[in-house]
Amino acid sequence: MNSRFYIITLLLVISVRADENFVGRWEKYLKNDFKTGLTRISFRNTLYATGFLAGMFIMSYSDESILRGVQEHYKGDLKKYFDVTNELGNVRITGPVALGLAGASLLAGNSRLQDAAFTSLEALFVSGGIVTAIKYIAGRSRPFQGNGAHRYRPFSGDTAFPSGHASTAWALVTPWVLYYPGIWTYGMLIFPAGTAVARIARNAHWATDVIAGSLIGFIVASALTHWHRDSAQPNRLTVTMDGTQLRLQYVL
């Protein structure tokens, strides 16, 4: 165990003692996320996913030319920028960072801050699970393997499609942008975008890999943010007209 693990653990222990209100709220989020996620498994959404994959396959015929174009510009200040943003997608770095932010947010006693940090952390896990499953099913070769853009061997151990770095970067940043919309947070999106391009520039992924990974991270984080914000809404009393009768409804 390294010192970073102990620091994060200590921070979480202190945080839990500092604010206990988050426990029930986050527990409710997790339960609702599981239930809501199951309702999203439908024939229509399966068709959408199939259409998306078909679109990615068609677009993949441009992967090799895009790869060459991006790598031609991988130099100078752009190279420095891509090398930095590349690390934003490294889960060994962003995982502890997201966990530390979640723990630190509890010290603030601000529910919106806490929820943004929790949603970011959860999005990392959920998108990571989805991406990992697809990777091993697809079995796509990476650019540096020299097999071209259309080498797919399911369960072979090849893991190009989709990009885990791109998914991780978008999952980490998106909840913060949605919980705190504004010019400064929107500007943060250049970092996950840089991560996606960096994966192409560094010969680790094809363009369709990073597009798919980015969309998975963004969609998962956006959905979780939406569900959590809806779930956090206070109870309210609504009045509706039902024919000639006045009906009161208590909405949870």
N, C-alpha and C positions, 0 to 999 in steps of 0.2 A: 504494500500500500504506500502511495506517495503522499507527500504533505498536502497536496491539493485535495485529496479525498478527505483527510481529516479536517481541513479548513471548511470544506463544504458541509460536512456532517455536523460540525460544531455550529455553523451558521444556521442550519436547519433546526437544530435543537433549541437554540436561542430564540429563533423565530417562532417556533411552535408555542413556546412559553409566552411570547410577546403578544400573540394574537391567535385566539382559538376560534374565532368566528368563521374563519375560512373553511374549517373542516367539513361542516355540514353542506356548505355551498359547493365546494369542489366535489364532494361525494355525490351530490345531486347531479352535477354536471356529468360525471362519469356514467351514472346510471341512465340518464337521459340520452347521452351520446350513443350508448350501446343500443338502446331501444330505437332511437331515431335512425341510427345507421342501418339497422335491420330493415326498416321500412323503405329504405332507399334501394334495396335489392329488388328490382322489378324487371319485367320483360322490356319495358321501354328504356330503362337505363342501360340494360344489357345491349340493346340495339345501338344506343349512343356510344357505348364503349367500343363496340365492334366497328362502328363507322369511324371512330377516332383512330383505331388501330389501322384500319384500311387506309385512312388518310396519311398516317405516318409512313406506311409502307410505300405508298406512291411518292411521297416527298423524299423518301430515302434515296431515290435515284439522283438526287442533287447533293447527297451527303459528301461525296468525294470532292466535288468542286468547291463546296462551302468550306470543307476542311482545309483545302489548299489556300483559299482566299483568306481565311482567318489566320492561318499560320504565317502568311506573308507579312502580316502586320504585328506579329508577336515579337516585338523588339522595342528597345528604348523605354520611354516612360510607360507605354501601354503594357509592356512586359512586366514592369514593376507592379502596375495596378492589378493585372491579372494574377500575378503570383500571390499578392496579398488577398484578393477576393477569393482565390481558390481555397484558401484555408477556412473560409466561412462555411464551406460545405463539408468540412472534415468533422464527422460526428464525434470523434475523440476530443475535439476542441469545443465544438458548439454544444455537445451534450452537457459537460460540466458547467459551461457558461449559462445555459438555459436553466439548469438545476440551481445554480447559484443565484440567478436573478429571481427565480421563484421563491427561494428562501429569503433573500434580501427584501423582497416585496412585502413580506409579512411584517417586517419591522416598521413599515410605513403606515400600516393601518388604513390603507386606501384600497377599497374593494376593486376599483377599476384597474389600478396598477397590479394588484394581486391576480385578477382574472386574466389580464393581458399576459402576464408572465406564465401563469398556469396553462393557458391556451397554447402559447408558444411551445412550452415543454411537451404538452400532450400531442400537438401537431407533429413534433419531431418523431415521436414513437409511432403514431398511427401511419404517417406517410412512409416512415422507414419500413414498417411491416409490409405495406402494400408494394413498395418498390422492390424489396427483397424477394417477395413471392414472384413478381413478374420477371425479375432478372433471371431467376433459375428456370422458370418455365420457358422464357424466350431463348436463352442461351446464345445471345448474339456476341460475335467477336468484336474486340476493340480495335481501333485503328492501328495501334502499334503492333498488333499481332500479324498484320500484313495479309489478311484473308479477304479484304474488300468489305464493302458495306452490306453485303447480303449473305453473310455466313451465319446461319442460325442452326444451333444444335441443342435442342431442349435438354435441360438437366446435365449439360456437359461441363458445367463449371464456368463457362464464359458468361460474363455479367455486364455487358455494355448497356443493354436497354432495360429500363430507363436509367438515367443518371442519378445516383444516390446523392452526390454532392449538390446537384442543382435542386433536387427535392428538399434536402436538408436546409439549404440556404433560404429558399422561399418559405418553407414551413416556419423557420425561426423568426423571420422578419415580418411576415404578413400580419399576424395578429396585432403587433405593435402599431402598424400603420392603420389598421381598421379601428382599434380602440382609441387611438389618438390621431385622427385624420388632420392633416395640415401640411403646409409646404415643406416643413422640415422632415416629417415622417415620410411623405411621398418621395422626398429626395433619397431616403434610405434604400429605395428599391434599386438604385444603381448598383448596390453591392451584390444582391443575389443575381442580378442580371450579369454582373461581372463574373460571378462564380460560374454561371452557365457557359459564357464565352470562353472562360479560362480552361474549361474541360476540353473544349475543342482545340484551343491553341496549344495545349500541352499534350495533344495526341492521345488523350484518354477516352474520348467519346466522339460520336458522330453528332451532327446537328439535331437529328431526330431524337437521339437519346436525351439531350439536354432539354429539348422542347417538352418531351413527355414528362421528364422528371420535374421540370419547373411547374408544369400544369398540375401534376399530382400534389406537389407541395403547396401550391397556391390554393387549389380547390379544397384540399383537406383543411388547411388553416382557415380559409374563409368560411367553410361550413361550420367548423367548430366554434368560431367566433360568433357567427350568427345564432347558433343553437344556445351558446352560453349567455349571450346578451338577452335573448328571448326568455330563457329560464330565469334570469336574474331580475326580470321585471316584477315590480311589487304587485301584490294582489289588487284587483280593482273591481269596482261595482259598475255594471253596465245596465242600462234600462232600454228595453226593446218593446216594440208594439207587436202583439200577436193577435191579429184580427181586431176585435173590439176590446180585448183585455190587455191590461198593462202587466208585463211580466218582468220581474227582477231576476237577474242572473249574476251569480258570484263567480268570477273568472279567476282561476288560479294561475 
